[in-house]
Structure formats: structure tokens, C-alpha cells
Amino acid sequence: MDVFAIPIFLIVFFIGASIGSFLNVVIYRLPAGLSLIYPPSRCPVCLTRLRKRENIPVLGWLRLQGKCGHCKSKISPRYPIVEAVTGLLFVLVFAGFQLSLQTLGYWAFISWLLALSMIDLDTMTLPNPLTQSGLVLGLVFQAIVGFSTGGVTGAIQQFMTGVLGAVVGLWLLDAIAFVASMLIGQQAMGAGDSKLMAMMGAWLGWKLLILAGFLGCVTGAIVGVCAIGFGKLARRQAMPFGPFLALGAGVSLFWGETWLSNYLQLFHL
């Protein structure tokens, strides 16, 4: 890697970590029905507003040694982890797509995926405001990318690609959930999972969506079986599926085109 690119990647990482800091607010406040803007960031125990130097992504937590600077209560390490992961994902997107419309769009996409995944882990829900806004933003993204390459015609074509992906995502997961529910005799997936798949389809298109759904289902099944085997999960106990779909979407975003191309060449399709 060019040594001169290091400062650029550090800047991108800091931008991503800053977005990750806001995602922590969304993850905590949105399910609780709280304002995302007011009050400003504060200690969840003593409610003291954080000073600017304490609110620096990742570094603020390290500087405070994981404790509130006022009441000394422990601050969960999940906050800097989310910030750092977001920063690293931003760097990965930038490395793959450089400075482009795709980079800006996919930064938003992975931010939505990360927020939805963490909320699903915490509450076993996928809030409609996030899945619906993510779907709309995905369709807008498709139209803008299409317009930048093919004018009005390109915008319409790309927009319809997103619409088709969203419809396939909604129908595909509903079909999988129906079959799985018949097999196990109880509800297999929530309605939020289908909406998440529709959102993913709007961003990825139907081809990459199918790959993302396949990877999500396989990963979720493996983790579920292992969790049951190790006694961490009861046989009929529900588990959040959103994080696995999001993982499949992320993998498909970065490597899906290459994998699909190699697959088609392998079978001479």
C-alpha cells in the first residue's frame, strides 16, 4: 500500500468511527422511543453530559479507561467496538470503491445494516423506521447511480433493479419462513426479517440478494446448531436472524460479483 494513502485511510476511519458513535445513539435510543438528538451524549448512570474530549470516538473511551469521568461507573466496551468496526468497514468500502457515488452510498448501507443488527441482538426486533428508510434510500441510490452513467434511462433501469430486488427479498424470505414454520411447527422468522431482505434487495439487486440470503441462512443455521449443541440455546428458542442477513449482505457487497462470476464460469453458464 502506498504510504501516502495512510493519512487518507486514517481520515476515512475517523469519519466511520464518528458515524459509529451516532449509531450507538440510534441503537440505544430508537427501540426505547427516545429522541436521537436531545439530550446530547451523557453517562447512562449519572446522566452527566459528556465533555467534547470524552466523546471522541474510540479514543475517548480509552482515555477514560472504560469508566465515566464523573461517577466512575463502567462504560460498556461495546460503544468503542461499534465505533471501531464502523470505521474499519468505511475503510474497506473506500478501498474497494475509492471516492465515488458507490462509496458514499455503501457507507450509508453498512451503517443501516450495523444499526439494525445490534438492535436485533438487543431487542429481537428490526424497527420499521430503519428498514423502511433504508429501502427508500436504496432505491434513491440506485436511481442516482443509474442517472450518473446513463441519464434518465439509466436512472429508470437502475431504479427498477432496486424495486425488483426489494420484491424478491420480501417474497423470498416470506417463502423460506413459511416452509421453515411448517417444518418446525412454530413461527420461524419475524416480519422484520422480510423487510430487512427487501431493504437489502433495493441496494444489492436480486442476484446479489439471493447470494446474501443464502449466506445468511447458512451462517444462521450453523451458529444456531452450534449454540444448541453447546447448551447456549434451547431447541425452540428464538434467535435474532437479522445479524446473519446483514453479514450475508456485507459479504455479497464486497465479494459477491466475483463469486457469482466464478460460479457461472465453473458451470459454463
Secondary structure as UniProt FT lines:
FT   HELIX           3..5
FT   HELIX           6..29
FT   TURN            30..33
FT   TURN            44..46
FT   HELIX           52..54
FT   TURN            57..58
FT   HELIX           59..63
FT   TURN            64..66
FT   TURN            69..71
FT   HELIX           78..97
FT   HELIX           101..123
FT   HELIX           128..184
FT   HELIX           191..229
FT   TURN            230..231
FT   TURN            235..236
FT   HELIX           242..251
FT   HELIX           252..256
FT   HELIX           257..266
FT   TURN            267..268
//
